[in-house]
Amino acid sequence: MASRLDGPLKVTGRATYGADNNFPGMVYGYVVVSTIANGEIEALDATAAKSAPGVIGVYSPFDPLDLRTARTPMFGETWVPLQNREVAYYGQPIGLVVARTFEQARDAAMAVEVSYVRRPALTSLAEGVATAEDAPPGRDGTPSSLSVLASGVESIEAALAASPVVVEATYTTATQNHAAMEPHSAVAVWDADGLTMYSGNQGANIQAMELASALDCEPSTVRSVNPFVGGAFGGKGRTSVAAFLAAAAARALDRPVKVVLSREQVFTATATRAATVQAMALGAARDGSLIAVRHDSWCSTAMDRSFVEPTSHGTSREWYATENLAISQKMVPLNIPPTTFMRAPGEAPGSFALESAVDELAIALDMDPIQLRLRNDSTAPPGKDLLWSSKHLDECFQLGAARFGWAHRSPHGRTEGDWLVGIGTATAMFPAIRFPATVGVTLRADDTAVVATSGADPGTGLLTVLSLVGAESLDITPDRVTPRLGDSALPPGGMSGGSTATASAGSAIMVAAAEVIDRLLDLASAPGAPFEGLEVSYADGQVLADGRVMTFGELLRAVKQESISATGSSAPGEELTKHSFSSFGAQFCEVRVHRLTREIRVSRMLGVFDAGRIINAELARSQIIGGMIWGVSAALHEGLEIERNGRLANGDFASYLLPVNADIPEVDVHFVEHPDTLHNAVGAKGIGEIGTVGMAAAVANAVHNATGIRVRHIPITIEDLLD
Amino acid sequence: MDISLEVNGRVEELSVDPGVTLLDALRERLGITGAKKGCDRGQCGACTVHVDGRPVLSCLTLAATVRRPVRTVDGLSAGDQLHPVQQAFVDQDALQCGFCTSGQIMSAVAAIEQGVEDVREFMSGNICRCAAYPNIVAAIEQARRADASL
């Protein structure tokens, strides 16, 4: 199996991330952030900052940079800083100090004096639930509240009342931050052709479009370069404040500007995953068949209401067969940093609630939790006619149960010395999606090929996937394919978000490869060419006819052409009218809770996934392991605590807990490979997010199995398990 | 103030404010960008380099205090020949986004040189948000075997 193509660059320090770029004459910007959560900036005294050593510019709402709200088809509107005096959250960017060195900019930023007209801040989701607003309809027009009822059933309450066994409980999940290791950073360089932006993000062409809109430039004059991205997870989808400010300051000062957010600023000046409250009710027959599912969701959102974490729509809407279903989504606008998509938005926190509730139902029914899940396995989402294109969830559970030793599970855990040991499971699902993508494929006279798309590889392995799918589509070995990625000058595609990149870019590669091979064959049989007038075919990187063979490189050299290129595009289409699409998985986890200290340790994990065809098993395994550990992190570590005044109590890496090496055991991953060519020609579905889904519930269910204590919020801490 | 730093075998003369960290001296003055700034507070380990053979957090080390030779990930390999730990990280896919990798590798080299027993504990000062932890442990085990066979 081919190893990660950019591995050698990353282990030698030669991979160049945004902030690794230095240019002659470059100066440094340091962002100033608000210290209130709601109000108006009354005055901003930059006198001391302006006279500090090395300072060459101080920008604020009183002396703004030339920016406007970015508007793109992909993201709609994206906020840009310094355009008015309103403050809507603590840690909001309100200024930029530019100086000759990083230290000078930072020190001068501390000298900026800001006074505010303060207004009371709303910062508590729990207190806001009573006055929550309905979430807006989804992009496809789906209303925030919907129900599917069997004929003759008047309401979900009636269906629940008629259910022999009912479990009802409310679950909550914490605010989280993507916390990619690379802080949002940008180096902006203007020249006669326009702007070149070096800034890690999830799709170079999308960042270029947002910047062009914000800077009011022709899109063709903005180039975004991101060959290496130090993690993203949804947090680098939209263009960062660092990039907007660096671009505008570099234009104003006519010199390169570097802006890097501090880690503390990343927690407030980018975006977070919303906190959620979820009220679940499951009604079942005595044999476990679901009769009714009710899932009411609330999430925090920023005052601009720009993102909703769709927990019930992301899970209960589709996961289990039930005749009666009612879901709702409300939002609570707060004076908190913006919320946005973060690895499995909706599905990750939603599955904590649903899969905990299913575990509670299994206990109420005195039924095995896997058996209960398989009893309610569905062939299509409730109330929809479109069958799942390919679903092998049952195989995931059966195989996982065997690998994990599920048959040895006791309903009340077991004891090993001072440790209470329990195991838990959960379903994982994540929709299989594609985004429009265009890829260029070039055959070169030296018998190599180039596969190029703008996109990004924030650690997902997309670069490696491009070479593998490219090689397969061109019928040559991967070492002859040079993948190119992370530059908006390349054909637009390969956005790394929504677990879509392999299916989207991969499908486009197949189209482009077929097209370039057609062109090659036309060239081969054209008048004066080596195969003039013959019926030619292509295989193994060679053109064949009448027993004669030439490699594509030989042919190109014979016709004195350096290369031949084609682009191919793919987008979701007719398949959406024929099937429902998802990846599936079964999560397993063993925890040990210390009898006295109540310390919780995860001791074993297994995930078995049905995600269609796996292009590179090694990289896929790595990505899934990462996702599963994210689930453990949500269950036992992560959670931003928001103080009454809107300040984050733990917005840094010392107190925002993330798992470290000693927290993580061996992780077992297995794929049941059923290529899903009804979804796309490559047969691959997404794996970037599904690893996270369900794992927090599997941990909580294991904790219950070990201790008998049901914790309905995450993160679970020692205090939750004290008697 | 004027200081001289020996980095990866080369002596560099530079003039810095006393408050400049070793990390910022390397990255912003010398253009040696292997070590990364993940937090600037000694909380993540991405900036780990060796000073006189010992792993240090270069974001918590003032450049002007460094008197001994500095080694960064940029100077670990000999030409195109990867250091055994670097090779093991590639072989075990012990990285995804790669941003923490420089620090992970410098800590891993120290773990092997110091012969630490509890690798997971020793490596717990280096956060990896992609969570390549099991593969990082596997890489260190591979490199240790390579080391033992020398």
Interface residues (C-beta under 8 A of the other chain):
Chain A: S3 R4 D6 G7 P8 L9 K10 V11 T12 G13 R14 A15 T16 Y17 A19 D20 N22 Y28 T101 F102 E103 H178 A179 A180 M181 E182 P183 F228 V229 G230 G231 A232 F233 V260 S262 R263 P458 G459 T460 G461 E618 L619 R621 S622 Q623 I625 G626 I629 W630 S633 D652 F653 A654 L658 P659 V660 N661 A662 D663 I664 P665 E666 V667
Chain B: D17 G19 V20 D24 R27 E28 G31 I32 T33 G34 A35 K36 K37 G38 C39 D40 R41 Q43 C44 A46 T72 V73 D74 L76 S77 L82 Q86 Q87 F89 V90 D91 D93 L95 Q96 C97 G98 F99 C100 T101 S102 I105 D118 V119 R120 E121 M123 S124 G125 N126 I127 C128 R129 C130 A131 A132 Y133 P134 N135 I136 V137
